[in-house]
Amino acid sequence: MPVIEYKCPSCGSGMTFDSTTGMLSCPSCGRKDNIEQIPDPLKQQVFAEDEVREYHCESCGAVIVTEPETSATTCSFCGSAVVLSDRLTGKLAPQQVIPFAISKEEAVAAFKKWCRKGLLTPRGFMTADRIQNITGMYVPFWLYDLLSNVDVRGQGTQVRSYRRGDYQYTETDYYEFYRKIRLHYVRLPIDASAKMDDQLMDKLEPFPYEQLKTFKTPYLAGYIAEKYNYNSEKLTPRAREKTMPYIESYISSTVNEYATVSYAEKQIDTTVKQAHYTLLPVWMVYYNYKGKQYTFAMNGQTGKVVGKPPLSKGKITAWFAGVSALSFLGLKIVAWMLGGGFI
């Protein structure tokens, strides 16, 4: 089965994508090639659906064994970066990619810095010396462009209070309202990998979409890449669900002149205008602490880290005790100012 491997024209070593320069780089001789000027071999190859899927490393000839979802990896024997071309063609061909902007060394340094900010994590965890593995991975996403047509009917009130003589009056006016709203969503991301935690991927947002590139295989060289498990139709319900908080927030903003609001009818029709299959850069960090593995993810462009570290019971107790003491002291100061003094 065809395997794409980028050999350095100068010295013959394997080339990988350099996140610092955005070019295909040779670690041996330092040669750098502009990816936009490299012909993409995927455009010249066609693969049958029923071909036997056995892969061999072009450098050492070893059989490459991967999970079915993997489309780019490294050879376990010689370390060469390889792209499994049949898993990136036809319906499996990504349309866009955001390349990595953070190197592995920068990712490790950023993760250690993030760990040191954990005020409620155990002291030993914050040393960040227990990184078991850190993997640069292109995660498959669908970027949706959606249109929501919203019709809302309801009743709002406006309340006015005033005094006449010895009496305080409250006057409430009732209004019927109708709102017809059209909302456009551009590049709403939904991850399409079965193995990735959806909540973890959602928290990595936002990605800098101004860095989107037309997909070319050299961007994958030296990284792991996954192909999607779910097509855009399968994930459309989740995309619609993800827009709901924004829709509700926007509806509320159109009736904020009322003191109270009750809705009699809400009709929300969200349609997909288009969905682009896109690979987004994620550093996956696997961290071992006291025999338990913790998984964190880092946005490969912005450096944002997400995940759940362990919490120190002692620090949590001390924190609550400190908050309680400050609250108690605050109440005493207020009592003293009012003439109550300290007890």
C-alpha positions in Angstrom: 0.0 0.0 0.0 1.5 3.4 -0.9 3.1 5.4 1.8 4.1 9.0 1.4 7.5 9.9 2.9 9.4 13.2 2.3 13.1 12.6 1.7 15.5 15.5 1.7 16.8 16.2 -1.8 20.1 17.3 -0.4 21.1 14.5 2.0 18.3 11.9 1.8 17.1 12.1 5.4 13.4 12.2 6.3 11.9 15.7 6.4 9.2 16.9 8.9 7.0 19.9 9.2 8.7 22.7 11.2 6.1 24.5 13.3 8.5 27.5 13.8 9.1 28.3 10.1 6.0 26.7 8.6 8.2 24.8 6.2 9.2 21.2 5.5 12.5 20.8 7.3 15.4 18.4 7.3 16.8 17.8 10.8 20.1 16.5 9.4 21.3 19.2 6.9 18.9 22.1 7.8 17.3 22.3 4.4 13.8 24.0 4.3 11.3 23.7 1.5 8.2 25.8 1.0 5.2 23.5 1.3 3.1 25.6 -1.1 5.6 24.8 -3.8 5.7 21.0 -3.2 3.4 19.0 -5.5 0.9 17.0 -3.4 1.2 13.3 -4.5 -2.4 12.6 -3.3 -3.7 14.5 -6.4 -1.9 12.0 -8.7 -3.1 8.8 -7.0 -6.4 6.9 -6.9 -7.1 4.0 -4.6 -9.7 1.4 -4.7 -11.9 0.8 -1.7 -11.2 -2.9 -1.5 -7.4 -2.8 -1.7 -5.5 -4.9 0.8 -4.3 -2.4 3.4 -0.7 -3.3 4.3 1.8 -0.5 4.7 5.6 -0.6 4.4 8.1 2.1 5.5 9.9 3.5 2.4 13.1 3.9 4.4 13.6 0.6 6.2 10.9 -1.7 4.6 9.3 -2.5 8.0 5.6 -3.2 8.1 3.7 -0.3 9.6 0.9 -1.3 12.0 -1.6 1.4 12.9 -5.1 1.8 14.2 -7.8 2.1 11.5 -8.3 5.8 12.1 -4.6 6.8 11.8 -3.6 8.6 8.6 -0.1 9.9 9.5 2.4 8.4 12.0 6.1 7.5 12.4 7.8 4.2 11.7 8.3 2.3 15.0 11.6 0.9 13.7 13.5 3.8 12.1 11.4 6.8 13.2 10.6 8.1 9.7 7.6 10.3 9.3 5.0 8.6 7.0 1.6 9.5 5.6 -0.8 6.7 4.8 -2.1 8.1 1.5 -5.2 5.9 1.0 -6.7 7.3 4.2 -6.6 10.8 2.9 -8.2 10.4 -0.5 -11.8 10.6 -1.8 -14.3 11.3 1.0 -11.5 11.0 3.6 -9.5 13.9 2.0 -9.3 16.9 4.4 -10.2 20.2 2.8 -8.3 22.4 5.3 -5.7 22.3 8.0 -4.4 24.6 10.7 -0.6 23.7 11.0 1.1 23.5 14.4 2.7 26.7 15.6 4.1 25.3 18.8 7.0 22.9 18.8 7.2 19.9 21.2 9.8 21.7 23.3 7.6 24.8 23.5 4.6 22.6 24.4 6.5 20.9 27.3 7.6 24.3 28.6 4.1 25.7 28.4 2.6 22.7 30.1 5.1 23.0 33.0 4.2 26.7 33.4 0.5 25.9 33.4 1.0 23.2 36.1 2.8 25.7 38.4 -0.3 27.9 38.3 -2.4 25.1 39.9 -3.2 26.7 43.3 -5.2 23.7 44.5 -3.1 20.9 43.0 -0.8 18.8 45.1 2.7 20.3 45.6 4.4 17.3 43.9 2.1 17.6 40.8 3.2 21.1 40.1 6.8 20.1 39.4 5.5 18.7 36.0 8.3 16.2 35.9 6.0 13.2 35.3 5.1 13.7 31.6 4.7 10.2 30.4 4.2 11.1 26.8 3.4 14.2 24.6 2.1 13.6 21.1 1.4 16.1 18.4 -1.8 15.1 16.7 -4.0 16.5 14.0 -7.5 15.9 15.2 -10.4 15.7 12.6 -13.1 18.3 12.9 -16.0 19.4 10.8 -16.3 23.2 10.6 -20.0 24.0 10.1 -21.5 27.1 8.5 -25.1 27.2 9.8 -28.2 29.4 9.4 -30.8 29.7 12.2 -34.2 31.1 11.5 -35.9 32.0 14.8 -39.5 33.1 15.4 -40.3 34.1 19.0 -43.6 35.3 20.6 -44.2 36.2 24.2 -45.2 38.8 26.8 -42.9 41.3 28.6 -43.5 43.6 31.4 -42.2 47.1 32.3 -42.4 48.2 35.9 -42.5 51.8 37.2 -42.5 52.8 40.9 -43.3 56.3 42.2 -44.5 58.0 45.4 -47.5 60.3 45.9 -47.9 61.8 49.3 -47.7 59.0 51.8 -48.2 56.2 49.3 -45.7 54.2 47.1 -47.2 53.0 43.8 -45.9 50.3 41.5 -47.3 50.3 38.0 -46.9 47.3 35.7 -47.4 47.5 31.9 -47.8 44.4 29.8 -46.6 44.1 26.1 -46.9 41.5 23.5 -43.8 41.0 21.5 -42.7 39.2 18.3 -39.1 38.7 17.1 -38.0 37.3 13.7 -34.3 36.6 13.8 -31.7 35.2 11.3 -28.4 34.1 12.8 -25.4 33.0 10.9 -22.7 30.8 12.3 -19.3 30.4 10.5 -16.8 27.7 11.3 -18.5 26.1 14.2 -16.1 23.3 15.2 -17.2 19.7 16.1 -14.6 17.1 16.6 -15.2 13.9 14.5 -12.9 11.4 16.3 -14.5 8.7 18.4 -11.5 8.4 20.7 -11.2 12.1 21.6 -13.2 13.5 24.6 -15.7 15.9 23.2 -15.7 18.2 26.2 -11.9 18.4 26.2 -11.9 19.3 22.5 -14.6 22.0 23.0 -12.6 23.6 25.7 -9.6 24.0 23.3 -11.5 26.7 21.4 -11.0 29.1 19.9 -8.6 28.1 17.1 -7.2 30.9 14.9 -9.1 30.3 11.7 -7.1 33.0 9.9 -4.3 30.4 9.9 -6.4 27.9 7.9 -4.5 26.5 4.9 -5.6 24.4 2.0 -4.7 20.8 3.0 -1.4 19.4 1.8 0.2 16.2 3.1 3.6 17.8 4.1 1.9 19.5 7.0 1.4 16.1 8.5 5.0 15.0 8.3 6.3 14.2 11.8 2.9 14.2 13.5 0.1 11.8 14.2 -3.0 12.4 12.2 -6.5 10.8 12.6 -9.2 10.4 10.0 -12.8 11.1 11.0 -15.1 8.4 12.4 -18.3 10.5 11.9 -19.3 12.3 8.8 -20.9 15.7 8.8 -24.4 14.4 8.6 -23.9 12.3 11.7 -22.7 15.2 13.7 -25.2 17.8 12.6 -27.5 17.3 15.6 -24.5 18.0 17.9 -23.7 21.1 15.9 -27.3 22.3 16.2 -27.2 21.6 20.0 -24.0 23.6 20.3 -25.6 26.7 18.8 -28.5 26.7 21.3 -26.8 28.7 24.1 -25.9 31.4 21.5 -29.4 31.5 20.1 -31.0 31.8 23.6 -28.5 34.5 24.5 -29.3 36.5 21.4 -33.1 36.1 21.9 -32.6 37.5 25.5 -30.7 40.4 24.2 -33.6 41.5 21.9 -36.0 41.7 24.9 -33.8 43.1 27.6 -35.9 46.3 27.8 -38.5 44.3 29.7 -38.4 43.6 33.5 -39.8 40.1 33.1 -40.3 38.0 30.0 -42.5 34.9 29.3 -42.3 33.1 26.0 -45.5 31.7 24.4 -43.7 30.3 21.4 -40.2 29.6 20.1 -39.6 28.2 16.6 -35.9 27.5 15.8 -34.9 26.1 12.5 -31.2 25.6 12.0 -29.8 24.3 8.7 -26.3 23.5 7.6 -25.1 25.6 4.7 -21.8 23.7 4.4 -19.3 21.7 6.4 -15.6 21.5 5.8 -13.5 18.6 6.9 -10.5 20.1 8.7 -7.5 18.9 10.7 -6.7 21.0 13.8 -3.4 20.8 15.8 -3.6 19.4 19.3 -0.8 18.4 21.7 -2.0 15.5 23.8 -0.1 15.3 27.2 -0.2 12.1 29.2 0.9 12.7 32.8 1.6 10.2 35.5 1.0 11.1 39.1 1.0 8.5 41.9 0.3 5.6 39.6 -2.7 7.3 37.8 -2.6 8.8 34.3 -4.1 12.2 33.6 -4.8 13.4 30.1 -4.5 17.0 29.1 -4.8 18.7 25.7 -3.1 21.8 24.4 -4.2 23.9 21.4 -1.3 23.5 19.0 -1.6 27.2 17.8 -2.5 29.2 20.9 -0.9 27.0 23.7 -4.2 26.9 25.7 -4.2 23.9 28.1 -7.3 22.0 29.2 -7.8 19.0 31.5 -8.6 18.1 35.1 -5.5 17.9 37.4 -5.8 16.2 40.8 -6.8 18.4 43.7 -5.1 18.5 47.1 -7.6 18.0 50.0 -5.3 19.9 52.4 -5.1 22.9 50.1 -8.9 22.9 49.5 -9.5 22.8 53.3 -6.9 25.6 53.8 -8.5 27.7 51.1 -12.0 27.3 52.5 -10.7 28.1 56.0 -9.0 31.2 54.6 -12.2 32.4 52.9 -14.2 31.8 56.0 -11.7 33.7 58.2 -11.7 36.6 55.8 -15.5 36.6 55.7 -15.6 36.5 59.5 -13.1 39.3 59.8 -15.1 41.4 57.3 -18.3 41.0 59.4 -16.4 42.0 62.5 -15.1 45.1 60.8 -18.5 46.1 59.7 -19.9 45.5 63.2 -17.1 47.6 64.7 -17.9 50.5 62.2 -21.5 50.3 63.3 -20.5 50.6 66.9 -20.6 46.9 67.8 -16.9 46.6 68.5 -14.9 43.3 68.6 -15.7 40.4 70.8 
